[in-house]
Amino acid sequence: MKKLLEMQDVDKSFPGVHALDHVSFDLNYGEVHALLGENGAGKSTLINILAGIHKADSGKIFIDGEAVEINDVESSLQNGISVVHQELVLALNMTVAENIYLNREKLTKAGFIRDYDIIQDARELLKKIELDIDPKMITGKLNIAKQQLVEIARALSFQSRILVMDEPTSALTREETEKLFKVIRALRSEGVGIIYISHRMEELFQIADRVTVMRDGKYIATRDIAKTNESELLTLMVGRKIENYYVHEACVKDEILFSAQNVSTASKLKDVSIYVRKNEILGIAGIVGAGRTELARAIFGIDAMTKGEITFDKKSLRIRTAEDAINAGIALVPENRKEEGLILFQNIEFNATICVLKEFIKRCRVDKKKEKSIIDYFMQKMKLKAASYLQRVNSLSGGNQQKVVLGKWLATKPKMLILDEPTRGIDVGAKAEIYEMLDQLVHEGISVVMISSDMEEIINLSDRAYVMYDGRIMANLTGDEITQEKIMYFATGGTQA
């Protein structure tokens, strides 16, 4: 049977890294074929070759049974391939319509852009994915979730026969994800082949027909989704059976470390009151736009509070800047690690020590021994997979980048660590390591506030969980109360009886 796409014996090496070791992959007409593997497994390299970003060292690509040459992005598009990359590539100062049709604008005879036409076409595309926004809106004013959907609309605008989606739901709500799946099913029925990459295992069983697993640059196995299960796929991904995926043994103390009373901000929060106990993992759940990130930013001094009182470690605390929070013993791992958590062109050493320079720099002198001890502890504690601490962080996998951000803030020796979407876009192996690390931290005396859109994280790791909706706290759940049904009820505006 003729395939829509075949990639045969594709091999690719970079300096010091054999990224793809004779990998083969195929895609049927009207199929969703999931590509699964840990960060560093070779998925992105395979897709980048298909997208024309990299050129394979060897191997063949067939579309409709015919051999094709893909040497650049343009030739990829000409062969009917569109890619929705995990890292957004939108021009934030341009409108939504301009982003969707960038470099493909319709022109008048005088050479001016026919704005009306691209706006109307963009409006139809946005309607197709049920995204209710004005195509004339500046893209940078949208939240990450809506920007992600604009990126998907741009890919759909090419009307390609092969569509690659790399972590398309990483910033989407459950409702937005369902809308996207509706679009995917419609495309599948039209014969479009879709390569779907996601670390959210439950999604694969909802939308995929087949799944191929890669590990360490090699093809491992392909399974019909109906004939496999999560346990088998996890084992294929990491090469061993993972036991006790969610690791957490409660050690909460009754003593309250942190409390915030009636916190409000100009943009979102409305009389939010929370408390955090010592040695506690406190989950904060809610859909995108509920105010969870805004709460973290207010606590950390990034967003100004219009009113509210904070008590930390039995003392009244006024936080006006992030420096006030850090000096008090509060740390924040932000949602967007690439833009807000890391200096990508710098190395691990620079990023890991930037918050604690005063620890080893005295009177213009650098205590190299002290600096090395901080780095060595950090590399060991984080189980960081890197050639050396001089490696640039932009060359690390998503999971290792997140470990660098975590390590940077742990170096400040915080009493309370706030984590905003700590495992978004990272593979299952790195997730398991971070879960184990969080458990270790609370046993070492650090309180953890975990903001997450991953329901399983909230349910399995939280000692207690707040649910937010529209800038307010709707519920404070404990123990057996932390269920998917209750979280969704309160996250969508449900109130206490």
Protein Blocks (a to p, Z undefined) as FASTA:
>chain_A
ZZfbdcehiacddehiafbghiaddddehiacdddddehilmmmmmmmmnomaccfbdcd
deehiacddfbfklmmmnopacddfbdcbdfkbcfklmmmgoiaccdfkopacfklmmmm
mmmmmmmnopacdfkbcfklpcfklmmmmmmmmmmmnopabdcdehkllmccfklmmmmm
mmmmmmmmnopacddddfblklmmmmmmbdcddeehiafbdcdfklgcfklmmmmmnopa
cehkbgcddfbdfbdfbdcehiacfklpgciacdddehiacddeddehilmmmmmmmmno
maccfbdcddeehiacddfbfklmmmnopacddfblmlmmpcfkbcfklmmmmmmmmmmp
gghiacfklmmmmmmmmmmmnopacfblkbcfklpcfklmmmmmmmmmmmnopabdcdeh
klgoiafklmmmmmmmmmmmmmnopacddddfblklmmmmpmbdcddeehiafbdcehjl
lcfklmmmmmnopacZZ
